[in-house]
């Protein structure tokens, strides 16, 4: 029975494959369908699927097969829960991408971390949202914070994990930038804590950054986008913006906004354009704000 990363079902690739076959066929015994087993199945679906969308469909099918074998019908109080299934697929996908581990080793690490933490969703969802019929039968995004997300290309990683952010690197660049010259360290730190941040890493070193100021419902402001000079010319900014646009908590927004002096060509590739009616847009930008005392 799977409770943590030392479970016999995760001891070898053959044992893991047998578990996944049983999951697909609805043959995992009900008493063995633990939260940790759920995570192991999610990891298996992600490793076998072309993307998280396919992994989710495979996960949904497997869970529904199991519930039919258990004789469990989906109601408002029990059974298959669409939003939580998508939530755990996303959490698993972000962890596996960020870890960069081989499939079986990554599955063990995922189960070891979250296998006894079935209540993690409460950090993202208010309980009244989870209990909503729409959340059980369809997808409702988290209302408390953005979903974790990560993408990997070889040794390169894009992650929204705030623990990976390297404040000295971010501040070191921003304080010399044309848009945030002389910005104090404490202001940068506060901005990171109140934004959805995207870091790009190579070999454990942060090489690029962007943050999104958003209500996760209607609006997003893309800010502080940069790639370190040593890593330019590799289209990292393009990949970074692709990841931002693909983040599951930033879908269906009514308006995206940004300000740039010389990167219009980059942002136009992602459908940003000059406002059609600039008379509708107003701004307040006090000059020299970071040179004032007490900031």
N, C-alpha and C positions, 0 to 999 in steps of 0.2 A: 504494500500500500504506500502511495507516495505522500509523504509529509514534508520532506526536505530533500536537499540535493544528494543525500546518501541512499535514497530509495533504490531497491534492487532493479526497478524498471528503468533506472537511469545508469546502471552499472556499466553496460556495454551498449554499443550501437544496435546490436541485434535485439537486446532486451527492449530498448527504446522503440525500435521499429515494430516489435510485437505489440507494445502498448498502443502505438498509434494506429495499427491495424484494428485492434479491438475497439478503440475510440471511434474510428470511421464507421465501423460496423454496428455500433451500439451494443458492444459486448463487454464493456467494463462493468463489473458488478456494482450495484448501487452503493454498497458500503465502502467501495474503493474510490468512488467519485468525489475525492476531496478537493478543496480549493487548490492545493498544490498540484493535483493531477490535472485540474483545469488549466493551470499555468503551463504545465509540461505539454499538454495538447496544443495550447496556443503557440508555444515555441515551435512545435513540430509543424503546425500549419504555416507558420511564417517561413520556416526553412524550406518547405516544399513549394510554397506559392511564389508566383512571379512578383507579387506586391502585397501590401497589407490588405487591399480590397479582396483579392482572391483568398488570402488567409482567413479573412473574416467570414466569407461565404463557406469555406470548408469547416471553420469552427462552428458556425451556426448549424450546418447540416449534421455534424457529429453530435452536438448537444441535443438537437431534436431527435436524432436516432436513439440516443441514450434515454431520453425522457419517455419516448414511446415504449422502450423496453422496460422502463421502471413503472409504466402505467401512470405517468404524471401528466396532467393537462395544464396548459398555461392559463392562469387566471390573473387577476389583479394582485393576488397575494403570493403566488408561487409559480414555478416553471420558468421557461426561457425568458430572459430579459435582454432585449436588443441593445439598449444603451450601455448596460454594464458589460455585455460581451464585447462591444466595440471599444469600451474603455480599457478592458484588460488586454485586448489585442494591441492597442496603441501603447500602453505601458510596456508590454513585452517587446514590441517592435523597437521602441526607443532604447530600452535597456540592451537588447542584443546588438543593435547598431553601435551604440556607444561602447560596449565592451570589446567589440572586435574579436570575440572568441570564436573558436570552431563550434559548429552546431551543438554537439552533445555537451561540450564543456560550458557553452553559453547557457544551455538549458538548465544544467545543474546550478549554475550561478544565479540564474533568475529564480529558480525554485528555492534556493537557499535564502535569497533576499526577501522574497515576497510570499513564500509558500505558507507562512503562518500569519499573513497580514491581509486577510480577506476584507478588512474594513478600510483599506487605503482609499477607496472611492469616496469616503466621507470627507476627505481633504479637498475634493474637487466638486462634489455634489452636495447640495442641501437635501436632507432626507425627504422633504416634500416634493422635490423634483424627481427623485428616484421612484417614489411611490405613484407618480403620475402615470396614467394609462398610456399616454403617448410615449413615455420613456420605455415602458415595458414592450410595447408593440412596434416602436420605431426609434429613431435616433434623436436624442436631445443632448446638445453639448453641455459640458460642465458649466455651472453658474458661479463657482467660487474661484477658480483659477484655470489657466490654460492647460491643456493636456501636455504632458512631456513629449518631446519629439527629437529624433536624431536621424541623420542620414550619413552614409559612409561611402567613400570612393577610395578603395585601397587604404593608404595611410592617412587620408584626409577625412576629417569628421566635422559635420555641422551638428551642433547640439544646443538645445535650450536649457540644459542643466545649469542652474545658477552657480553650483559648486565648482564648475570648471572655469568660470570666468577669471581672468587674470587682471585684477584692477590696475596694477602698475602699468601694464601694457596699454590698456584702454585709456587710462588717464594720460600716459606719456604721449600718445598720439593726439588725443583730443585737445590738449592744452596748447598745441602748436597748430591746430587746424584753423582755417579761415572762419569757420562758423562758431567755434567755441574757444577762441584764443584766451589763454589765462584762466580757464575754468578750474576752480579749486577741486582738490581730490574729494573732499566730502560731498560736493555737489554731484560729481560723477557717481560716487558710491550710492547716493540717494536716488539718482536717476535709474541706476541698474535695478535697485530693489523694487522700483515701482513701474517697471517695464517688462515686456516679454523680450528677453535678450537672446540673440543668436550668435554664438561664437563659432569660429572656424579654427580647427586645430590640426597640427601636423607634428607627429612625434611628441605629443604632449605639450607643444608650445602653441600659444594662441597667435594666429597670423591674420585674422580678419574679424570683423564685428559688425553688428547692426542691432538696433533695438526697435521695438514697435510699441508705441503708446496706444492702448486700445481699451474699449469697453467690452470686447469679445462679443459684441452683438451688432453694432451698426457702423463703427468708425475705427480706423487705424491710421496712425501717423508714423511713417518710417523715418528714423532719425539716426544720426551718428554712424553712417555706413562708411567703413574704411577697410582697405587691405594694406598691410604693411608693405613698404616699398620693396623689400626683399622678396616678396611673393607675388608681385604684380606680373601681368602678362600671361597668367595661367587660367583666366576666365573664372577666378574664384568669386568675383562679384556677381557674375551671372548665375553661378550655382547657388550662391547665398540668397539671391532674390528669388530663385526658383523654389528654394526651401521655404522661404517666408510665405510666398504665395500658395504653397501647398500645405501649410500647417493646418491641421484639422480644426483648430479653434479659430481660424481666421477666414472661414468660408461664409459666403452670403452677406458680407458687409455692404452697407449702403455707400460708403465713401472711403477711399484711401487718399492720403495726402502726404506730400513731402516737399522739401525745399532744397534746391540745388543751384549751384552757380555754373557748373560746367559739365555735368554728367547727364544732360538731357538725352543723349543717344542711348545710353544704357537703360534708362528708365522707360523710354519709349518702347523698348522691346517687350515691356511688361504692361503695356497699354496705359501708362501714365501720359498725360498730355497737358498742355497749357490750358488753364480754365477757359471755357468757352465764353464766359461772361465775368471778367475780372471785377466788375462793379459789385458782384455779390460777395467777394472775398475781402475780408479786412484783417489786419494784423496789428500787433503791438509789440515792438522790438526795441526796448530801451537800450541805447548805445552804452557800451562800456559797463554793462551790468556786473561783470566779474571783477572789475577793478574797484567796485564799491566795498566799503568795509561791512563786515557782518554777514557776508554771503556764506 
